[in-house]
Amino acid sequence: MSRRISEVLGDSAREPLLPSRLEDSSLDSDAEGEVLFERKNTGDGEKRENKSSYEEAVEAAGFGSFHGFLLVVCGWANASDAVEILCVSFLLPTARCDLQLSSADMGLLTASIFLGMMVGGYMWGYLADQRGRKKVLVISLTVNGVFGALASLAPWFWLFLVLRFISGVGVGGSIPVIFSYFSEFQPRRRRGAMISALATFWMAGNILAAGLAWLVIPSTSSRFMLGSLDFQSWRLFVVLCSIPSLTSAFIFSLAMPESPKFLMEAGQEAAAMDVFQKMFDLNQRGSSKTFQITGLAMTSGSARDRAQVARGSESHQLTHLFKKSLEPIGQIFTKPLTTRSTVLMIIFFCISFGYYGLWMWFPELFKRTADGGSPCANTSHHSSPQSVENQSCYPVNTAVYMEGFITAASSLPGNVFTILLMDIVGGKILLSCSLLLSSISVFFIWVVKTKAQSLVMSCVFSAVSVISWNALDVVSTELYPTQLRSSALGFFTGVSRIAAIMGNLVFGQLVDSHCAVPVLLVSALLFTGGLTALRLPRTRQTELT
């Protein structure tokens, strides 16, 4: 059994960046003199004479077709995560009567996937830092797709809840790891814009989910009996939403290389050189140029202490692995990372509580404005499952899905804005300003009195908040060294999922009786996050370590 554990985890386990390794490091600073991260020494000078650093190798590999293909593949994975997360919000108006859900039940349902993401986020992030990005992405995307599809067959609410939770465990792995993986192929001067471009695929997933919901859920022709299960159109929608994750896992397993930065940190020079060579060949296809890099400068600790899973009983081995997995948490809160980690934790909490707490409820709030008035006005008949027990799920009000589609599409300007300005203005300024503007837009969602006004302010929130997410993706990726990058993103993903769970539960409990409370709380938290972001160091065109 101990051999089986080693086979599953691989025999190339890399120890995380331990504090003892940081002591002999040189420092990277931003323009204001604040330490961004400590860079490990490269070892003997004479051995490095004819060898190139990671950044030099990435630059030499060029920029072109490979990066375009990488963007599409990683973008599709990012979009698949968006589809899997947001599909619940679109099925709520119909599934609530089929499964006889109260508003509190709907809060639990929307929170379940975030609970899974919280569990999976740090676990997968740690494994990605130890075993490699690609393997973790394939497994987590597969878990996401398989259990997401199985949820469509659940006849009871509790089973549907459990399967959505397990699907969330998969999503929790792919979201933080995909950004680490993608960033480690990018030349420094293009990194901010490319990560912003990757983040725009979340919008594509959002639009895809909204479009599928608009096309599939109102249809009655797709309804049929599967044994004793009434397979309604919203269940077909759940199946369709799992396809992007499964196709993404398949493409990664067949066509994508391991991160060259990870391979260098793992001491696998030949494998890293092979990846850089393939990047160069694709980018310079048709050119007579040759790749000029002949060797790579390994970092001092990267002739890789192979992690020895403790010898002894199986339980002892698992305990050892568990303790090792917790080490990066302490490291990201060790100087010089303490301040930025604390600030990022606050920002992730504020934006996740606000965005997911509100966004997951947009279709339901749109449904409640169907007869006119504020989204918080028409709530009296939504308080208990008994009120929907005898309701028919059909016909479905298609306006709900049309409005969801419009709101999703309205994030396009924000995505374009981010791509154009990220490497000019920097993530810190964009993050702070967009969070403050998001706070204002949420406040006016509460103030407005008509359906049209509510839709307009929701679109404004969508356009501005996406800038916050894109900027946060760039900033958090560039603030940590390779050995901690996925672990740090996984940890912050876990924090954001706690916030998302709390946001959805608060909305579920209060949306009927005190709707103003969660809406204004979202506004206040976004404002707090915007002010806190000013404490971050500047990361524009930062070199990855």
C-alpha positions as CSV (number, residue, x, y, z in Angstrom):
1,M,0.0,0.0,0.0
2,S,2.9,2.3,0.7
3,R,4.2,1.8,-2.8
4,R,0.7,2.6,-4.1
5,I,0.8,6.0,-2.3
6,S,4.2,6.7,-3.8
7,E,3.0,5.8,-7.3
8,V,0.0,8.0,-7.0
9,L,2.0,11.0,-5.8
10,G,4.9,10.4,-8.0
11,D,8.6,9.9,-7.1
12,S,9.7,13.4,-8.0
13,A,8.2,15.2,-5.0
14,R,9.7,18.6,-4.4
15,E,10.2,20.0,-0.9
16,P,8.5,23.4,-0.6
17,L,10.6,26.6,-0.2
18,L,11.6,26.3,3.5
19,P,12.5,29.3,5.6
20,S,16.0,28.0,5.9
21,R,16.4,28.2,2.2
22,L,15.3,31.8,2.2
23,E,18.1,33.0,4.5
24,D,20.8,33.1,1.8
25,S,18.6,34.7,-0.8
26,S,18.9,37.9,-2.6
27,L,15.9,40.2,-2.7
28,D,13.6,41.4,-5.5
29,S,12.0,44.8,-4.8
30,D,9.4,46.9,-6.4
31,A,10.0,50.5,-7.5
32,E,9.1,51.8,-4.1
33,G,11.7,49.6,-2.4
34,E,9.3,47.0,-0.9
35,V,10.6,43.4,-1.1
36,L,8.4,41.4,-3.5
37,F,10.1,38.1,-2.8
38,E,13.4,36.6,-1.9
39,R,15.3,35.0,-4.8
40,K,17.4,32.0,-4.2
41,N,21.1,32.2,-5.2
42,T,22.0,30.2,-8.3
43,G,25.0,28.5,-6.9
44,D,28.6,28.5,-8.2
45,G,29.3,31.3,-10.6
46,E,31.6,29.3,-12.9
47,K,29.0,26.6,-13.4
48,R,26.4,29.3,-14.4
49,E,28.7,31.0,-17.0
50,N,27.1,29.3,-20.0
51,K,23.7,28.7,-18.5
52,S,20.6,30.8,-18.8
53,S,18.0,31.8,-16.2
54,Y,14.3,31.0,-16.5
55,E,13.4,34.5,-17.6
56,E,16.2,34.4,-20.3
57,A,15.0,31.0,-21.5
58,V,11.4,32.2,-21.7
59,E,12.4,35.3,-23.7
60,A,14.6,33.2,-26.0
61,A,11.7,30.8,-26.7
62,G,9.8,33.8,-28.3
63,F,6.2,34.7,-28.3
64,G,3.7,33.4,-30.9
65,S,1.7,30.3,-31.9
66,F,2.5,28.3,-28.8
67,H,1.2,31.1,-26.5
68,G,-1.9,31.4,-28.6
69,F,-2.6,27.7,-28.3
70,L,-1.8,27.8,-24.6
71,L,-4.2,30.7,-24.1
72,V,-7.1,28.8,-25.8
73,V,-6.5,25.6,-23.9
74,C,-6.0,27.2,-20.5
75,G,-8.8,29.6,-21.2
76,W,-11.2,26.8,-22.0
77,A,-10.3,25.2,-18.6
78,N,-11.0,28.5,-16.9
79,A,-14.3,28.9,-18.8
80,S,-15.3,25.3,-17.8
81,D,-14.8,26.2,-14.1
82,A,-17.0,29.3,-14.6
83,V,-19.7,27.2,-16.2
84,E,-19.7,24.6,-13.4
85,I,-19.9,27.2,-10.7
86,L,-22.5,29.5,-12.2
87,C,-24.8,26.8,-13.6
88,V,-26.4,26.5,-10.2
89,S,-27.5,30.1,-10.2
90,F,-29.3,29.6,-13.5
91,L,-31.1,26.5,-12.6
92,L,-32.4,27.8,-9.2
93,P,-35.6,29.4,-10.6
94,T,-36.7,26.1,-12.1
95,A,-35.1,23.5,-9.8
96,R,-36.5,25.2,-6.7
97,C,-40.0,24.0,-7.5
98,D,-38.9,20.6,-8.8
99,L,-36.9,19.9,-5.6
100,Q,-39.3,22.0,-3.4
101,L,-36.5,24.3,-2.1
102,S,-36.9,27.2,0.3
103,S,-34.6,30.2,0.0
104,A,-32.5,28.8,2.8
105,D,-32.1,25.5,0.8
106,M,-31.1,27.5,-2.3
107,G,-28.5,29.2,-0.1
108,L,-27.1,25.8,0.9
109,L,-27.1,24.6,-2.7
110,T,-25.1,27.6,-4.0
111,A,-22.8,27.3,-1.0
112,S,-22.1,23.6,-1.5
113,I,-19.8,24.0,-4.5
114,F,-17.8,26.7,-2.7
115,L,-17.4,24.4,0.3
116,G,-15.9,21.8,-2.1
117,M,-13.7,24.5,-3.6
118,M,-12.5,25.4,-0.2
119,V,-11.5,21.8,0.6
120,G,-10.0,21.3,-2.8
121,G,-8.2,24.6,-3.3
122,Y,-5.4,24.2,-0.9
123,M,-5.0,20.5,-1.3
124,W,-4.7,20.6,-5.1
125,G,-2.5,23.8,-4.9
126,Y,-0.1,22.0,-2.6
127,L,0.1,18.9,-4.8
128,A,0.7,21.1,-7.8
129,D,3.7,22.7,-6.1
130,Q,5.0,19.3,-5.2
131,R,4.1,17.0,-8.1
132,G,3.5,19.3,-11.0
133,R,0.9,21.5,-12.5
134,K,-0.3,19.3,-15.4
135,K,-1.1,16.1,-13.5
136,V,-3.2,18.1,-10.9
137,L,-5.1,19.9,-13.6
138,V,-6.1,16.7,-15.4
139,I,-7.3,15.0,-12.2
140,S,-9.2,18.0,-10.8
141,L,-10.9,18.9,-14.1
142,T,-12.0,15.2,-14.4
143,V,-13.4,15.2,-10.9
144,N,-15.2,18.4,-11.7
145,G,-16.8,17.1,-14.8
146,V,-17.7,13.6,-13.7
147,F,-19.4,14.5,-10.4
148,G,-21.0,17.6,-12.0
149,A,-22.7,15.3,-14.6
150,L,-23.7,12.7,-11.9
151,A,-25.6,15.5,-10.0
152,S,-28.1,15.6,-12.9
153,L,-29.3,12.1,-11.8
154,A,-29.9,12.9,-8.2
155,P,-33.6,12.5,-7.2
156,W,-33.2,14.1,-3.8
157,F,-31.9,17.4,-2.7
158,W,-29.4,16.0,-0.2
159,L,-27.8,13.8,-2.9
160,F,-27.7,16.7,-5.4
161,L,-26.0,18.8,-2.6
162,V,-23.3,16.1,-2.0
163,L,-22.5,15.7,-5.7
164,R,-22.2,19.4,-6.2
165,F,-19.8,19.5,-3.2
166,I,-17.5,16.9,-4.8
167,S,-17.7,18.7,-8.1
168,G,-16.6,21.8,-6.2
169,V,-13.5,19.9,-4.9
170,G,-12.4,19.5,-8.5
171,V,-13.1,23.1,-9.4
172,G,-11.0,24.1,-6.3
173,G,-8.0,22.5,-7.9
174,S,-8.2,23.8,-11.4
175,I,-8.8,27.5,-10.7
176,P,-5.6,28.3,-8.7
177,V,-3.4,25.9,-10.6
178,I,-4.4,27.1,-14.1
179,F,-3.1,30.6,-13.4
180,S,0.2,29.3,-11.9
181,Y,0.7,27.0,-14.9
182,F,-0.2,29.6,-17.5
183,S,1.9,32.4,-16.0
184,E,5.0,30.2,-16.0
185,F,5.1,30.1,-19.8
186,Q,4.9,33.9,-20.3
187,P,7.7,36.4,-21.0
188,R,7.8,39.1,-18.3
189,R,6.8,42.0,-20.5
190,R,3.6,40.2,-21.7
191,R,2.7,38.4,-18.5
192,G,0.2,40.9,-17.1
193,A,-1.7,41.2,-20.4
194,M,-1.7,37.5,-21.0
195,I,-3.0,36.6,-17.5
196,S,-5.7,39.2,-18.0
197,A,-6.6,37.6,-21.3
198,L,-6.8,34.2,-19.6
199,A,-9.1,35.7,-17.0
200,T,-11.5,37.0,-19.7
201,F,-12.4,33.4,-20.4
202,W,-14.3,33.4,-17.1
203,M,-16.6,35.8,-18.9
204,A,-16.8,33.4,-21.8
205,G,-17.8,30.6,-19.4
206,N,-20.4,32.9,-17.8
207,I,-21.9,33.8,-21.2
208,L,-21.9,30.1,-22.2
209,A,-23.7,29.1,-19.0
210,A,-26.2,31.9,-19.5
211,G,-26.7,31.0,-23.1
212,L,-27.2,27.3,-22.5
213,A,-29.7,28.1,-19.7
214,W,-31.6,30.4,-22.0
215,L,-31.7,27.8,-24.7
216,V,-32.3,24.6,-22.7
217,I,-34.1,25.3,-19.4
218,P,-37.3,26.9,-20.8
219,S,-37.7,24.0,-23.3
220,T,-40.2,21.3,-22.5
221,S,-39.3,19.0,-25.4
222,S,-36.2,17.7,-23.6
223,R,-38.2,16.4,-20.6
224,F,-38.6,12.7,-20.3
225,M,-38.9,9.9,-17.7
226,L,-35.6,8.1,-16.7
227,G,-37.0,5.2,-14.7
228,S,-38.8,6.9,-11.8
229,L,-36.8,10.1,-12.3
230,D,-38.6,13.0,-14.0
231,F,-35.6,14.2,-16.1
232,Q,-36.5,17.8,-16.6
233,S,-34.7,20.3,-18.8
234,W,-32.7,21.8,-15.9
235,R,-31.1,18.3,-15.4
236,L,-30.0,18.3,-19.1
237,F,-28.6,21.7,-18.5
238,V,-26.4,20.3,-15.6
239,V,-25.1,17.5,-17.9
240,L,-24.2,20.0,-20.7
241,C,-22.4,22.2,-18.1
242,S,-20.0,19.3,-17.3
243,I,-18.8,18.8,-20.8
244,P,-16.3,21.7,-20.9
245,S,-14.4,20.3,-17.9
246,L,-14.2,16.8,-19.3
247,T,-13.0,18.0,-22.7
248,S,-10.5,20.3,-21.0
249,A,-9.1,17.4,-19.0
250,F,-8.8,15.4,-22.2
251,I,-6.9,18.1,-24.1
252,F,-4.5,18.7,-21.2
253,S,-3.7,15.0,-20.8
254,L,-2.9,14.7,-24.6
255,A,-1.4,18.0,-25.7
256,M,0.0,20.1,-23.0
257,P,3.6,20.0,-21.5
258,E,4.5,20.5,-17.8
259,S,5.5,24.0,-16.7
260,P,9.1,24.7,-17.5
261,K,9.5,26.8,-14.4
262,F,8.3,23.9,-12.3
263,L,10.7,21.5,-14.0
264,M,13.6,23.9,-13.4
265,E,12.7,24.1,-9.7
266,A,12.5,20.3,-9.7
267,G,16.0,20.0,-11.1
268,Q,14.8,18.5,-14.3
269,E,17.0,20.5,-16.7
270,A,16.6,18.2,-19.7
271,A,12.8,18.1,-19.5
272,A,12.7,21.9,-19.1
273,M,15.0,22.4,-22.1
274,D,12.7,20.1,-24.1
275,V,9.7,22.3,-23.2
276,F,11.5,25.5,-24.1
277,Q,12.7,24.0,-27.4
278,K,9.1,23.0,-28.3
279,M,7.9,26.5,-27.5
280,F,10.6,27.9,-29.7
281,D,9.8,25.6,-32.6
282,L,6.1,26.5,-32.6
283,N,6.7,30.2,-32.2
284,Q,9.4,30.3,-34.9
285,R,7.7,27.9,-37.3
286,G,8.9,28.6,-40.8
287,S,11.9,30.5,-39.6
288,S,15.6,29.5,-40.0
289,K,16.4,30.7,-36.5
290,T,17.8,28.3,-33.9
291,F,17.2,28.2,-30.2
292,Q,20.3,29.8,-28.6
293,I,19.9,28.4,-25.0
294,T,22.3,25.6,-24.3
295,G,21.8,25.1,-20.6
296,L,19.6,26.3,-17.7
297,A,20.8,27.7,-14.4
298,M,19.2,25.6,-11.7
299,T,18.5,27.2,-8.3
300,S,20.5,26.2,-5.4
301,G,17.9,24.0,-3.8
302,S,16.5,22.6,-7.1
303,A,18.7,19.6,-7.6
304,R,15.7,18.5,-5.7
305,D,15.5,17.0,-2.4
306,R,13.2,14.2,-3.3
307,A,10.5,14.2,-0.7
308,Q,10.8,11.0,1.2
309,V,7.4,9.9,2.3
310,A,8.2,8.8,5.8
311,R,9.0,5.1,6.2
312,G,6.8,3.1,8.4
313,S,3.1,2.4,8.6
314,E,0.7,3.7,6.0
315,S,-0.9,6.0,8.7
316,H,2.5,7.4,9.5
317,Q,3.1,8.2,5.9
318,L,-0.2,9.9,5.5
319,T,0.4,11.9,8.7
320,H,3.8,12.9,7.3
321,L,2.3,14.1,4.1
322,F,-0.4,16.0,5.9
323,K,2.2,17.9,8.0
324,K,4.2,18.7,4.9
325,S,1.1,20.1,3.2
326,L,0.6,22.6,6.0
327,E,4.2,24.0,5.8
328,P,3.5,26.4,2.9
329,I,0.8,28.2,5.0
330,G,3.4,29.2,7.5
331,Q,5.8,30.2,4.8
332,I,3.4,32.6,3.0
333,F,2.9,34.4,6.4
334,T,6.7,34.6,7.0
335,K,8.6,37.8,6.2
336,P,8.9,39.3,3.6
337,L,5.5,37.8,2.6
338,T,3.6,38.6,5.7
339,T,2.0,41.9,4.8
340,R,1.0,41.0,1.2
341,S,-0.4,37.7,2.4
342,T,-2.6,39.4,5.0
343,V,-3.7,42.1,2.6
344,L,-4.6,39.5,-0.1
345,M,-6.5,37.4,2.4
346,I,-8.7,40.4,3.3
347,I,-9.2,41.3,-0.4
348,F,-10.1,37.7,-1.4
349,F,-12.6,37.5,1.5
350,C,-14.2,40.9,0.6
351,I,-14.5,40.3,-3.1
352,S,-15.7,36.7,-2.9
353,F,-18.4,37.4,-0.3
354,G,-19.6,40.3,-2.4
355,Y,-19.3,38.9,-5.9
356,Y,-20.5,35.3,-5.3
357,G,-23.0,36.3,-2.7
358,L,-24.7,38.6,-5.1
359,W,-23.9,37.1,-8.5
360,M,-25.3,33.6,-7.7
361,W,-28.6,35.2,-6.7
362,F,-29.0,37.5,-9.8
363,P,-31.3,35.1,-11.7
364,E,-33.5,34.8,-8.6
365,L,-33.5,38.5,-8.0
366,F,-34.4,39.1,-11.7
367,K,-37.3,36.7,-11.3
368,R,-38.5,38.7,-8.4
369,T,-38.6,41.9,-10.4
370,A,-40.8,40.4,-13.1
371,D,-43.8,42.3,-11.8
372,G,-41.9,45.5,-11.4
373,G,-40.3,47.1,-8.3
374,S,-37.0,46.6,-6.5
375,P,-35.3,43.2,-6.4
376,C,-35.9,43.3,-2.6
377,A,-39.6,44.2,-2.9
378,N,-41.2,41.0,-4.1
379,T,-40.1,38.5,-1.4
380,S,-43.2,37.6,0.6
381,H,-44.1,34.4,-1.3
382,H,-40.6,32.9,-1.4
383,S,-40.0,32.1,2.1
384,S,-40.8,28.4,2.4
385,P,-40.8,25.1,0.4
386,Q,-44.5,24.8,1.1
387,S,-45.1,27.9,-1.0
388,V,-43.6,26.1,-4.1
389,E,-44.9,22.6,-3.4
390,N,-47.8,22.9,-5.7
391,Q,-46.3,25.2,-8.3
392,S,-45.5,24.0,-11.8
393,C,-41.9,24.4,-13.0
394,Y,-43.2,25.3,-16.4
395,P,-43.7,27.5,-18.3
396,V,-40.4,29.1,-17.5
397,N,-40.0,32.9,-17.7
398,T,-37.4,33.2,-20.4
399,A,-36.7,36.9,-19.5
400,V,-34.8,35.7,-16.4
401,Y,-32.2,33.9,-18.6
402,M,-32.1,36.7,-21.2
403,E,-31.3,39.2,-18.4
404,G,-28.7,36.8,-17.0
405,F,-27.1,36.6,-20.5
406,I,-27.0,40.3,-20.9
407,T,-25.4,40.8,-17.4
408,A,-22.8,38.2,-18.3
409,A,-22.0,39.8,-21.6
410,S,-21.7,43.2,-20.0
411,S,-18.4,42.2,-18.5
412,L,-16.7,42.3,-22.0
413,P,-15.8,46.0,-21.7
414,G,-14.1,45.4,-18.3
415,N,-12.1,42.5,-19.8
416,V,-10.9,44.6,-22.7
417,F,-10.1,47.5,-20.4
418,T,-8.0,45.2,-18.2
419,I,-6.0,43.6,-21.1
420,L,-5.1,47.0,-22.5
421,L,-4.1,48.7,-19.3
422,M,-2.8,46.0,-17.0
423,D,0.9,46.3,-18.0
424,I,0.6,50.1,-18.2
425,V,-1.3,51.0,-15.0
426,G,-0.5,48.0,-13.0
427,G,-2.7,45.5,-11.1
428,K,-2.6,47.4,-7.8
429,I,-4.3,50.6,-9.0
430,L,-6.8,48.7,-11.2
431,L,-7.7,46.4,-8.3
432,S,-8.3,49.2,-5.8
433,C,-10.3,51.5,-8.2
434,S,-12.5,48.7,-9.6
435,L,-13.4,47.5,-6.1
436,L,-14.4,51.0,-5.0
437,L,-16.6,51.4,-8.2
438,S,-18.1,47.9,-7.6
439,S,-19.1,49.0,-4.1
440,I,-20.9,52.0,-5.5
441,S,-22.7,50.0,-8.2
442,V,-24.0,47.5,-5.6
443,F,-25.3,50.3,-3.4
444,F,-27.4,51.5,-6.4
445,I,-28.8,48.0,-7.0
446,W,-30.5,48.4,-3.6
447,V,-31.6,52.0,-4.4
448,V,-33.2,51.4,-7.8
449,K,-37.0,50.8,-8.0
450,T,-37.6,49.4,-11.5
451,K,-36.7,46.2,-13.3
452,A,-34.8,48.1,-16.1
453,Q,-32.8,50.1,-13.5
454,S,-31.9,46.9,-11.7
455,L,-30.7,45.3,-14.9
456,V,-28.6,48.4,-15.8
457,M,-26.9,48.5,-12.4
458,S,-26.3,44.7,-12.5
459,C,-24.5,45.2,-15.8
460,V,-22.4,48.0,-14.4
461,F,-21.5,45.7,-11.5
462,S,-20.6,43.0,-13.9
463,A,-18.4,45.2,-16.0
464,V,-16.5,46.8,-13.1
465,S,-16.1,43.7,-10.8
466,V,-14.5,41.7,-13.6
467,I,-11.7,44.2,-13.6
468,S,-11.2,43.5,-9.9
469,W,-11.0,39.7,-10.5
470,N,-8.6,40.1,-13.4
471,A,-6.3,42.4,-11.5
472,L,-6.4,40.2,-8.5
473,D,-5.4,37.2,-10.6
474,V,-2.4,39.0,-12.0
475,V,-1.2,40.5,-8.6
476,S,-1.6,37.3,-6.6
477,T,0.3,35.3,-9.3
478,E,3.3,37.6,-9.4
479,L,3.7,38.1,-5.6
480,Y,4.9,34.6,-4.8
481,P,7.9,32.4,-5.8
482,T,7.4,29.2,-7.8
483,Q,7.7,26.9,-4.8
484,L,4.8,28.7,-3.1
485,R,2.7,30.1,-6.0
486,S,0.1,27.4,-6.3
487,S,0.0,26.8,-2.6
488,A,-0.6,30.5,-1.9
489,L,-3.3,30.7,-4.6
490,G,-4.8,27.6,-3.3
491,F,-4.9,29.0,0.2
492,F,-6.4,32.3,-0.9
493,T,-8.9,30.3,-3.0
494,G,-9.9,28.5,0.2
495,V,-10.4,31.9,2.0
496,S,-12.5,33.1,-0.9
497,R,-14.7,30.0,-0.8
498,I,-15.3,30.5,2.9
499,A,-16.4,34.0,2.1
500,A,-18.5,32.8,-0.8
501,I,-20.2,30.2,1.4
502,M,-21.0,32.9,4.0
503,G,-22.3,35.2,1.3
504,N,-24.6,32.6,-0.1
505,L,-25.9,31.5,3.3
506,V,-26.5,35.2,4.4
507,F,-28.4,35.8,1.2
508,G,-30.4,32.6,1.6
509,Q,-31.4,33.5,5.1
510,L,-32.1,37.2,4.7
511,V,-33.1,37.8,1.1
512,D,-36.8,37.2,2.0
513,S,-37.0,39.2,5.3
514,H,-34.2,41.7,5.3
515,C,-33.0,42.0,1.7
516,A,-31.2,45.3,2.3
517,V,-28.9,43.8,4.8
518,P,-26.9,41.4,2.5
519,V,-26.9,43.9,-0.4
520,L,-25.5,46.8,1.7
521,L,-23.1,44.4,3.4
522,V,-21.7,43.5,0.0
523,S,-21.3,47.2,-0.8
524,A,-19.4,47.8,2.4
525,L,-17.1,44.8,2.0
526,L,-16.2,45.8,-1.6
527,F,-15.4,49.3,-0.4
528,T,-13.1,47.8,2.4
529,G,-11.3,45.6,-0.1
530,G,-10.7,48.6,-2.4
531,L,-9.0,50.6,0.4
532,T,-7.0,47.6,1.6
533,A,-5.6,47.0,-1.9
534,L,-3.6,50.2,-1.6
535,R,-1.3,48.3,0.8
536,L,-0.1,45.9,-1.8
537,P,3.3,46.3,-3.5
538,R,3.4,47.2,-7.2
539,T,4.0,44.2,-9.4
540,R,3.9,45.6,-13.0
541,Q,6.2,43.4,-15.2
542,T,7.6,41.7,-12.2
543,E,10.1,38.9,-12.8
544,L,8.9,35.5,-11.7
545,T,11.1,33.5,-9.3
